[in-house]
Amino acid sequence: MSEELKNDCSTESCSSDCSTCGCDCGSSTANTYKTITLTLEDHSTVTCAVVTTFPVDDKNYIVLLPLDEKGENHDGEIYMYGFSTTENGQPVLTNIEDDDEYKKAADALGKILDQTMM
């Protein structure tokens, strides 16, 4: 799997008209979230919106929302990976292979979602 940040726009830096975001999106309807393009084992690619990153114990995780060709997600499926960055800021995603680690990360994500829903 490889990943690539495709859009440096974020809700903090991109206004609704994209006139001041500096991401050269050129459109008032441009998405204002970061995306990562994943190359899957079958060599197909999927673009995902970065939902959140969060720590659990001494490790970081990332939650991704796979998007269709229109930039939408209709089924609510998410992907969760271990997350780190290289010295030059490139993302590194790792599969969560351990069931206990996955449960801890999923529980932490559930608490984050509960807090945002209040």
C-alpha positions in Angstrom: 0.0 0.0 0.0 1.2 3.5 -0.8 -0.3 6.8 0.2 0.0 10.3 -1.1 -1.5 13.5 0.2 -3.4 15.0 -2.7 -4.8 18.2 -1.2 -3.3 20.5 1.4 -6.6 22.3 2.0 -8.0 22.0 5.5 -11.0 23.5 7.2 -8.6 25.8 9.2 -6.9 27.3 6.1 -9.5 27.2 3.4 -12.4 29.6 3.3 -15.6 28.7 1.6 -14.7 30.6 -1.5 -11.1 29.2 -1.6 -9.8 32.7 -2.4 -7.4 32.7 0.6 -6.6 29.0 1.2 -3.4 28.9 -0.9 -4.2 25.4 -2.1 -4.8 26.5 -5.7 -8.1 24.7 -5.9 -9.6 27.3 -8.1 -13.2 26.5 -7.3 -15.7 27.7 -4.8 -17.1 24.2 -4.4 -13.7 22.5 -3.8 -13.5 20.0 -1.0 -11.9 21.4 2.1 -10.5 18.2 3.5 -7.2 16.4 3.1 -7.2 13.3 1.0 -4.9 10.3 0.7 -4.8 8.0 -2.3 -4.3 4.4 -1.4 -2.9 1.8 -3.8 -4.5 -1.5 -2.9 -3.1 -5.0 -3.2 -4.8 -5.5 -6.6 -3.1 -2.2 -7.8 -6.4 -0.3 -7.9 -6.5 3.0 -6.2 -9.0 4.6 -3.8 -9.1 8.2 -2.7 -10.0 8.7 0.9 -10.9 11.7 3.0 -8.9 12.0 6.2 -11.5 11.9 9.0 -9.2 12.2 12.0 -6.0 11.1 13.5 -5.7 10.2 17.2 -3.3 8.7 19.7 -3.7 5.5 21.7 -1.0 4.7 24.2 2.3 5.4 22.3 0.9 4.9 18.8 -1.1 7.2 16.4 -4.0 6.1 14.2 -5.8 7.5 11.2 -9.4 7.1 10.1 -10.1 7.4 6.3 -13.4 7.6 4.5 -13.2 6.0 1.0 -14.7 8.3 -1.7 -16.2 7.5 -5.1 -15.3 9.3 -8.3 -17.7 12.1 -7.3 -15.9 12.6 -3.9 -18.8 11.0 -2.0 -19.3 8.1 0.4 -22.7 6.4 0.5 -22.1 3.3 2.6 -20.4 4.8 5.6 -17.5 2.3 5.4 -14.3 3.6 7.0 -10.7 2.4 7.1 -8.4 2.7 10.2 -4.6 2.3 10.1 -1.6 2.9 12.3 -0.2 6.3 11.3 3.1 8.0 11.4 5.1 10.5 9.2 8.6 10.4 7.7 11.1 13.1 8.5 9.9 15.1 5.5 6.2 14.8 6.5 5.1 12.1 4.2 2.4 9.8 5.7 3.1 6.2 6.5 0.2 3.9 7.1 0.4 0.4 8.7 -2.1 -2.3 8.9 -3.4 -3.1 12.4 -2.8 -6.8 12.6 -3.3 -7.4 16.4 -6.9 -7.9 17.5 -6.3 -6.3 20.9 -4.6 -3.2 19.3 -7.5 -2.9 16.9 -10.1 -3.1 19.8 -8.2 -0.3 21.7 -8.1 1.9 18.7 -11.7 1.3 17.8 -12.8 2.0 21.4 -10.8 5.3 21.3 -12.4 6.2 18.0 -15.9 5.5 19.5 -15.2 7.9 22.4 -14.0 10.6 19.9 -17.2 10.1 17.9 -19.4 10.2 21.0 -17.8 13.5 22.1 -18.3 15.1 18.7 -22.0 14.0 18.6 -22.8 15.7 21.9 
